[in-house]
């Protein structure tokens, strides 16, 4: 009889042990199934069949996703999108691949009480449970964006897994493996596209002041840019005069210097109001700061970032805030102690984009003009060399925001507060070959903040110098050129009427 080598004997011994453990686990799995499926429970009879039927084809999860999307809460809306995306990937992985790895017959449903049995016996492989995998994928995806909602949905996902055993569709092991697959897919998705994580810093309570009584509008001067928002400025102006008939109206279209007109108006006003877009609002804010009087913002621009962030997106919101005398103090940033920045400042590609859009939008409209300008910038934009903290950098995209934005990355969400005393600075540094493709990948997957080309800082003051003058765009307008620029936060210097003390 030939002698078997020692290594082969050890290998066979390990194989026998694995088979023994596998048989033992299979016996345990069957025993647990028998105890659950065969238990005479009116509660299981009443609840398990409807629940497992609701989870067929993921109907239950799609319905919940729709409800979350309609909730109006950004974290739930993002959770719904992530949950459905995780579910879709998991469904393909489970049904097209995992179920083909090892065939396992479905358990016998003879032990299951008749009222609890499924409507039909599935013909697909029992291992793993597709219902359980989809349930775990959706619940985990939601939990990544909203832990509280994810906790509740995880409990529901566990009940769906239990229903698959109670109705005789799967062994407990099938359910456990399915839950693991779904959770793993959702977790991997969070690595590819990281969630928005709001940074928590300690900010003092908002500073509030009592506003002057506006009555019929006496002492209120309104700066109006009638061309803003495709003519909506005139309509808002009429609305203001209906509510405040004694208000003084200054038509900015009749003056050559908006800034000088705003400062003259602020000298004799108790309240300065402005009807226009972000650029016009920043000009009025500079005048209000100099005169130390409250500013009321009537949104009439294209994007109206500042008005949205202070909670006055409509004229009625602003009028209500003025009537109630709700004034809070918010930050204002100054560029070289000259220009006021309320939202953002940028160099590099963005000023190039704005100039190109302005050239073509009269012929194509702003939407198509933006598309044309974006393509032009991608083809022709060149890095801008600046010096920051004694380091020479070739910057391709540069964004500076007054106050911190709610999320990381180069497409930040809205600001949660406008009174934190910080500048939010983000920029991309030109890199070696294929750096642009890596940046695009980072933008698409949400991993940009991990790239060496991406820089982010939150500081009260930011300074850069340049060998050649650099154009700085701010609040949606093309500004002047600078070879040295210092942007400084003036902490809670601007009095503003808002519909909420803490911006929404």
C-alpha positions, 0 to 999 in steps of 0.5 A, a space after each residue: 500500500 503506497 504511503 501518503 505524504 504527510 502534507 496530503 494527510 494533513 490536507 485531508 484531515 483539515 477537509 474532514 474537519 471542515 465537512 464535519 463543521 459544515 454538517 454541524 452548522 447545517 444541522 443547527 440551521 435546520 433545527 432553528 428553521 424547524 423551531 421557527 417555522 413549526 411554532 404555532 403562533 397567531 402573531 406570526 400567522 397574522 404579520 409574517 405573510 403580509 410583511 414578506 409579500 410587501 418585500 417582494 420585488 422590493 416594493 416595501 423599500 421603494 415605498 419608504 424611499 418615496 416617502 423619505 424623498 417627499 419629507 423635505 429633509 436633505 439627510 433623508 432624501 440622500 439616504 433614500 437615494 443611497 438606499 435604493 442605489 445599494 439595493 439595486 447593486 445588491 439585487 444584481 449581485 445576489 440574484 445573478 452571482 451569489 445564488 449560483 455559487 452553491 445550490 441549496 434546495 428550499 426548506 420543506 414548508 410542511 411544518 409551516 401552518 397553512 395560514 402562514 405559508 407563502 402564496 407560492 414556493 420560489 423556484 430559485 436557489 435558497 442560498 442566500 436570501 434575496 429579500 434579506 440582502 435587499 432589506 439590509 442594503 437599503 437599511 444600511 444605505 439609509 443609516 449611512 446618511 441618517 443613523 436614526 432612520 437607519 436604526 428603525 429600518 434595520 429593525 424592519 429589515 430584521 423582521 423581513 428576514 424573520 418573515 422569510 423563515 417563518 413563511 417557509 421560504 428560507 433557512 436562517 443561514 440563508 437569511 444571515 448570509 443575505 443580510 451580510 451581503 446587503 450590509 457589505 454592499 452598502 458599506 462599500 458604497 460609502 467608501 466609493 461615495 462618502 456621505 456628507 458629514 456635517 462638521 460640528 464646531 462650537 459656535 456662540 449663540 446668535 447675536 440679535 438686536 431690536 430693529 427700528 419700527 418701519 411703520 409705513 416705510 418712513 426711514 426705509 430706503 430701497 435700492 432697486 436693480 430693475 434688470 435683475 432676475 429677468 425683470 422681477 425687480 420691478 414687480 418686487 418694488 411694487 410689492 414693497 410700495 404696497 406694504 411700505 408706501 413711504 419708503 424711498 426708492 432709488 433706481 440703480 439703473 439711472 446711476 453710473 456708480 452703484 456703490 456710490 449711490 448705495 453709500 449716499 442712500 445709507 447716509 440718510 436711511 434708518 433701514 437700507 433695503 436692496 432688490 437684486 441679485 447677490 452682486 447688488 446685495 454685496 454692494 448694498 451690504 458695504 454701504 449698510 456696514 459703513 453706516 451701521 444700519 440694518 439691511 433687508 434683502 429682497 431676492 431678485 437675482 438668478 441664484 440668490 444664495 445669500 437671501 436663501 441662507 438667511 431665510 428670506 427667499 421671497 419678498 413676503 419673507 423679508 417683509 414679515 421679518 421687517 414687520 417683526 423686527 427680527 435682526 441678527 448679526 452675521 459675518 461679512 468678509 472684506 477683500 483688502 479692506 475694500 470690497 465686501 464678500 457675502 457669499 464666495 470669491 474665486 480665481 482661476 477657472 470661475 472668472 474665466 467661466 463668468 466672462 465667457 458666459 456673459 459674452 454668449 448669454 445674450 444670444 443663447 440664454 443663461 442656461 445654454 450660455 453656462 454649458 458653452 462657457 463650461 466646455 470652453 473653460 475645460 478646453 482653454 483654462 490654465 492654472 493660476 500661480 499664487 503663493 500661499 503660506 510661502 508655497 507656490 501653487 498652480 491653482 485650477 479651481 479656487 473657492 472661498 466662502 464667507 462662513 463654513 459650508 455644511 459639507 466637505 468637497 468642491 461642491 459644498 452644500 448651503 451654509 448652516 450658520 453665517 456667524 461663525 467668524 471663519 472663511 471656508 477656503 477650498 482649491 485644487 492644485 494642478 498636478 502631474 500627468 492624468 491629475 485632471 482625470 483623478 480630480 474628475 474621478 474624485 468629483 464623481 465618487 465623492 472622494 475628492 477631499 482625499 486627493 493630494 490635489 485638493 486643499 481645504 482650510 477654515 481660517 479667519 483670514 486668508 492671504 495670497 500673492 501673485 507674480 502677475 495680477 489675478 482676477 478675483 470674482 466675488 458674489 457672482 460678479 467679475 471683480 478687479 485684478 490683484 497681485 496681493 489679496 487679503 480677505 478678512 472676516 468681520 465677525 458679526 458686523 452686518 445687521 440683517 433682517 432674517 426669517 430665522 435667527 439661525 439660517 435654514 
